[in-house]
């Protein structure tokens, strides 16, 4: 049974804190196991990948090789339905168009002192994209991770994906081809992350690794961080829906369930100012669960982590939502734009009754890789900048150095760094 | 004795690989100790900070309290030399001016389908700034870390700094006051990071933590990553200098030593096309070491990690430098601008003979917190964006949902996510 809170009831603050502090992920400590795998891959390369694959499958992948071929991709394309490919193409086109606007501008200017200052954005040379196997192997996620990399200008985009029974989701291959992925390897788990970070005989190392994965993959990304760049370590998905009573309860229920069906650890929260509407939504959730193929997962999520928060006024909603800092926030109210203006911490905001979060999962053009577990307080969704870095540039001449140098020398002395002081003084003919 | 390489000699590739692979930091494993400290701070708060401080100092800080007061800052200001304060003010002004140009623009637009897409940048609400104690307690670093936070719009900027004998570097306090730091606490080490991440009775938690520190601080930042945002974990400083024979060898030697005096694990590398010039620089380093107060540190760095790379032509230099992906790159050649254009991986580039790296350490306006240990391949220097996050916004109406919805439904079906499909279909009156 989903929990119901009311901001006007005694003990709301404590119950809300509890909701905020809820741990939705079992924190199995796989750090030691992962450290061992990484060391092993660094020492033995491809061999490790092969062995680990052989342990979990009957088909010997070493025969087929790690690399996915052009023929594999052609085969995949031939095997999938045309309307799905068309939908992927539309998604690709829209993601490409939106992310192209994220390209940062390099700049250079000369200030009043005659100093030339610049910042130059450039792409990482290579990036790795982890794609989970099994049920979480989503073609949409391939697009969401690969397109920003290609927009950034990454020359070598390498995808890794486990193929437990020698099989790959053909749509994942189609999406990779659409997005311009350059290399694909059949390898998963911590060993795939290690291979991307340090390289093996088959897989050359990359500069940055992105993409979701299980606890082993997450731990491996954390451990190789520094050797390579990584994106956020993503947790279970979540949505907050702020809704007034003018909504069709069934629409809102379907949105809550769309989140809940992802994962038993997903979280769906409704904030509303109408008790009757809240009850209607809860009833609609029950009705819809009856005909939902993934009802077991969705029910587990809804019963354990779902919540309905009743507020005296919807004006209270933005502050509550900011505390939750949700990955996804839907605002289905009369004054949705005004409420959206007040939000400070959310991965993505879906404004108005005709903007279900699902549209952002697939075809809107915005990215669906978003900060989870309250990290929207400090983190952003995946974007073009995650595949770029900024180099600063400075250029002084004798004149401008004469103007700025003495202050630098004063600070160097104050910090006790005499070679610093000398490096400027020697150019200005100033004694040590 | 500094090592000399020549791209034309046999075995250069192997020696260069060795240079690239050089481990300059002893990797003491402090992870378990740090995990214990973090757990302890979470359980006992301020008490832990007090105890740990009492273990290393004789003066009981609990009497004075953790917080630095207005009076402490006024006292600091009165105790420092006026020309140093003036230099800090100049540095502050210039850093502020340059970083103000980094503020990203939020945007919103309606595309041809009628979909409103937006991205809204906003500051993190609060940030923590770690400042090391002892010799590495640099006022310039306080400015470099604090100014971008304030430019971003961070409302609550909290500085932590250990005060081993109850003392603080007064210039650090002056810099903090100049930069607009809101709270300062006398606490250091992993417990300071834990306090910033999880909060104690005295210190409210923050959203993002930046700033350099020792192995404990670095490990703590890594462990709290996810709970809060963190900047890069910085390693020892480094410089690559590309120089032709037209330079005064003493100038280049002073630049190499300015880097080397930071830390015995710092690294200074000269790339030049003239063997005689290389010898002159090496001789000038020896001469300058004789009169350098921090000669012991600088010599250790130069002898163990320094290198001179002779190239047949300076045209080879950019590719070599890109492999090293240095934190700092000086280009002191005739065609410095053209060479700078070819560089892809560097934290900062200092162009021309009158741009010693030191000018960027203090007063140029660019940030001196830059990616080390080859991480310039994927990471940027500290900037305003490190204290901001991007929220994406979407708004559809009935018409635009009708256009995009069917493709989303197709993809949801392909991914086996029926509640996703329903969430769109229910709004379009399309059956499941």
Contacts between the chains, C-beta under 8 A, distances in Angstrom:
chain1	res1	chain2	res2	distance
A	80	B	414	8.0
A	81	B	414	7.7
A	83	B	410	5.5
A	84	B	410	5.8
A	84	B	411	7.0
A	84	B	414	4.7
A	86	B	407	7.5
A	86	B	410	7.8
A	87	B	406	7.9
A	87	B	407	4.0
A	87	B	408	7.7
A	87	B	410	4.0
A	87	B	411	5.0
A	87	B	414	7.6
A	88	B	411	6.9
A	90	B	404	7.9
A	90	B	407	4.8
A	91	B	407	6.8
A	91	B	411	6.6
A	97	B	111	7.2
A	98	B	117	5.7
A	101	B	107	7.1
A	101	B	109	7.9
A	102	B	119	7.4
A	107	B	101	7.1
A	109	B	101	7.9
A	111	B	97	7.2
A	111	B	365	7.5
A	115	B	364	6.2
A	115	B	365	7.4
A	116	B	351	7.6
A	117	B	98	5.7
A	117	B	364	6.9
A	117	B	365	5.9
A	117	B	366	6.2
A	119	B	102	7.4
A	119	B	366	8.0
A	122	B	344	5.6
A	122	B	345	7.9
A	124	B	377	6.5
A	124	B	378	4.8
A	125	B	344	7.2
A	125	B	345	7.8
A	125	B	377	7.0
A	135	B	416	7.1
A	138	B	415	5.3
A	139	B	411	7.4
A	139	B	414	6.9
A	139	B	415	7.1
A	140	B	411	5.8
A	140	B	415	6.7
A	171	B	414	5.8
A	207	B	377	4.5
A	207	B	378	4.3
A	208	B	378	4.7
A	222	B	222	7.5
A	222	B	225	7.5
A	225	B	222	7.5
A	226	B	232	7.9
A	226	B	233	6.1
A	226	B	373	7.3
A	226	B	375	6.7
A	228	B	378	6.4
A	229	B	375	7.5
A	229	B	378	3.5
A	229	B	379	6.0
A	232	B	226	7.9
A	233	B	226	6.1
A	248	B	426	7.8
A	250	B	426	6.0
A	251	B	423	7.7
A	251	B	426	5.6
A	251	B	427	6.0
A	254	B	419	6.4
A	254	B	422	4.9
A	254	B	423	4.2
A	254	B	426	5.1
A	255	B	423	5.2
A	257	B	419	4.1
A	257	B	422	7.5
A	257	B	423	7.5
A	258	B	417	7.3
A	258	B	419	4.5
A	258	B	420	4.7
A	258	B	422	7.4
A	258	B	423	4.3
A	260	B	419	7.2
A	261	B	417	6.1
A	261	B	418	7.3
A	261	B	419	4.2
A	261	B	420	7.2
A	262	B	417	7.6
A	288	B	419	7.4
A	288	B	422	7.0
A	291	B	432	6.9
A	292	B	418	6.0
A	292	B	419	5.6
A	292	B	422	7.8
A	293	B	416	7.4
A	293	B	418	5.1
A	294	B	416	7.6
A	294	B	417	7.3
A	294	B	418	6.7
A	294	B	419	6.8
A	298	B	419	6.3
A	336	B	395	7.9
A	337	B	395	7.8
A	340	B	393	6.7
A	343	B	391	7.2
A	344	B	122	5.6
A	344	B	125	7.2
A	345	B	122	7.9
A	345	B	125	7.8
A	345	B	389	7.9
A	345	B	391	7.9
A	346	B	391	5.3
A	347	B	391	6.8
A	347	B	392	7.3
A	348	B	391	6.6
A	348	B	392	4.3
A	348	B	393	7.2
A	348	B	394	6.9
A	349	B	391	6.1
A	349	B	392	7.4
A	349	B	393	4.9
A	349	B	394	7.3
A	350	B	394	5.3
A	350	B	395	7.7
A	351	B	116	7.6
A	351	B	393	6.3
A	351	B	394	6.7
A	351	B	395	4.1
A	352	B	395	5.4
A	352	B	396	7.1
A	352	B	397	7.1
A	353	B	427	7.9
A	354	B	396	4.9
A	354	B	397	5.2
A	354	B	398	5.3
A	354	B	400	7.6
A	354	B	401	4.7
A	354	B	427	6.2
A	355	B	394	5.5
A	355	B	395	5.6
A	355	B	396	4.7
A	355	B	401	7.5
A	356	B	401	7.9
A	356	B	423	4.5
A	356	B	424	5.8
A	356	B	427	6.5
A	357	B	423	7.4
A	358	B	408	5.9
A	358	B	412	6.6
A	358	B	420	4.7
A	358	B	421	7.9
A	358	B	423	4.6
A	358	B	424	5.4
A	359	B	394	6.8
A	359	B	396	6.2
A	359	B	401	6.9
A	359	B	404	6.2
A	359	B	405	7.0
A	359	B	408	5.5
A	359	B	424	6.6
A	360	B	392	7.6
A	360	B	394	5.4
A	361	B	408	7.2
A	361	B	412	7.7
A	361	B	420	6.5
A	362	B	407	6.9
A	362	B	408	4.2
A	362	B	411	4.6
A	362	B	412	7.0
A	363	B	404	5.0
A	363	B	407	5.0
A	363	B	408	5.0
A	363	B	411	7.2
A	364	B	115	6.2
A	364	B	117	6.8
A	364	B	394	5.1
A	364	B	396	7.7
A	364	B	404	7.0
A	365	B	111	7.5
A	365	B	115	7.4
A	365	B	117	5.9
A	366	B	117	6.1
A	366	B	119	7.9
A	366	B	392	4.3
A	366	B	394	5.9
A	367	B	392	6.9
A	370	B	392	7.8
A	371	B	389	7.6
A	373	B	226	7.3
A	375	B	226	6.7
A	375	B	229	7.6
A	376	B	389	6.8
A	376	B	391	7.3
A	377	B	124	6.5
A	377	B	125	7.0
A	377	B	207	4.6
A	377	B	389	7.8
A	378	B	124	4.8
A	378	B	207	4.4
A	378	B	208	4.7
A	378	B	228	6.3
A	378	B	229	3.5
A	378	B	389	6.0
A	379	B	229	6.0
A	379	B	389	5.7
A	380	B	389	4.5
A	380	B	390	4.0
A	380	B	391	7.7
A	381	B	390	6.7
A	381	B	392	5.8
A	383	B	390	6.8
A	385	B	385	7.3
A	389	B	345	7.9
A	389	B	371	7.5
A	389	B	376	6.8
A	389	B	377	7.7
A	389	B	378	6.0
A	389	B	379	5.7
A	389	B	380	4.4
A	390	B	380	4.0
A	390	B	381	6.7
A	390	B	383	6.8
A	391	B	343	7.2
A	391	B	345	7.9
A	391	B	346	5.3
A	391	B	347	6.8
A	391	B	348	6.6
A	391	B	349	6.1
A	391	B	376	7.3
A	391	B	380	7.7
A	392	B	347	7.3
A	392	B	348	4.3
A	392	B	349	7.3
A	392	B	360	7.5
A	392	B	366	4.3
A	392	B	367	6.9
A	392	B	370	7.8
A	392	B	381	5.8
A	393	B	340	6.7
A	393	B	348	7.2
A	393	B	349	4.9
A	393	B	351	6.3
A	394	B	348	6.9
A	394	B	349	7.3
A	394	B	350	5.3
A	394	B	351	6.7
A	394	B	355	5.5
A	394	B	359	6.8
A	394	B	360	5.4
A	394	B	364	5.1
A	394	B	366	5.8
A	395	B	336	7.9
A	395	B	337	7.8
A	395	B	350	7.7
A	395	B	351	4.1
A	395	B	352	5.4
A	395	B	355	5.6
A	396	B	352	7.1
A	396	B	354	4.9
A	396	B	355	4.7
A	396	B	359	6.2
A	396	B	364	7.7
A	397	B	352	7.1
A	397	B	354	5.3
A	398	B	354	5.3
A	400	B	354	7.6
A	401	B	354	4.7
A	401	B	355	7.5
A	401	B	356	8.0
A	401	B	359	6.9
A	404	B	90	7.9
A	404	B	359	6.2
A	404	B	363	5.0
A	404	B	364	7.0
A	405	B	359	7.1
A	406	B	87	8.0
A	407	B	86	7.5
A	407	B	87	4.1
A	407	B	90	4.8
A	407	B	91	6.8
A	407	B	362	7.0
A	407	B	363	5.0
A	408	B	87	7.7
A	408	B	358	5.9
A	408	B	359	5.5
A	408	B	361	7.3
A	408	B	362	4.3
A	408	B	363	4.9
A	410	B	83	5.5
A	410	B	84	5.8
A	410	B	86	7.8
A	410	B	87	4.1
A	411	B	84	7.1
A	411	B	87	5.0
A	411	B	88	6.9
A	411	B	91	6.6
A	411	B	139	7.4
A	411	B	140	5.8
A	411	B	362	4.6
A	411	B	363	7.2
A	412	B	358	6.6
A	412	B	361	7.7
A	412	B	362	7.0
A	414	B	80	8.0
A	414	B	81	7.8
A	414	B	84	4.7
A	414	B	87	7.6
A	414	B	139	7.0
A	414	B	171	5.8
A	415	B	138	5.3
A	415	B	139	7.1
A	415	B	140	6.7
A	416	B	135	7.0
A	416	B	293	7.4
A	416	B	294	7.6
A	417	B	258	7.3
A	417	B	261	6.1
A	417	B	262	7.6
A	417	B	294	7.3
A	418	B	261	7.3
A	418	B	292	6.0
A	418	B	293	5.1
A	418	B	294	6.7
A	419	B	254	6.4
A	419	B	257	4.2
A	419	B	258	4.5
A	419	B	260	7.2
A	419	B	261	4.3
A	419	B	288	7.4
A	419	B	292	5.6
A	419	B	294	6.8
A	419	B	298	6.3
A	420	B	258	4.7
A	420	B	261	7.2
A	420	B	358	4.6
A	420	B	361	6.5
A	421	B	358	8.0
A	422	B	254	4.9
A	422	B	257	7.5
A	422	B	258	7.4
A	422	B	288	7.0
A	422	B	292	7.8
A	423	B	251	7.7
A	423	B	254	4.2
A	423	B	255	5.2
A	423	B	257	7.5
A	423	B	258	4.3
A	423	B	356	4.5
A	423	B	357	7.4
A	423	B	358	4.6
A	424	B	356	5.8
A	424	B	358	5.5
A	424	B	359	6.6
A	426	B	248	7.8
A	426	B	250	6.0
A	426	B	251	5.6
A	426	B	254	5.1
A	427	B	251	6.1
A	427	B	353	7.9
A	427	B	354	6.2
A	427	B	356	6.5
A	432	B	291	6.9
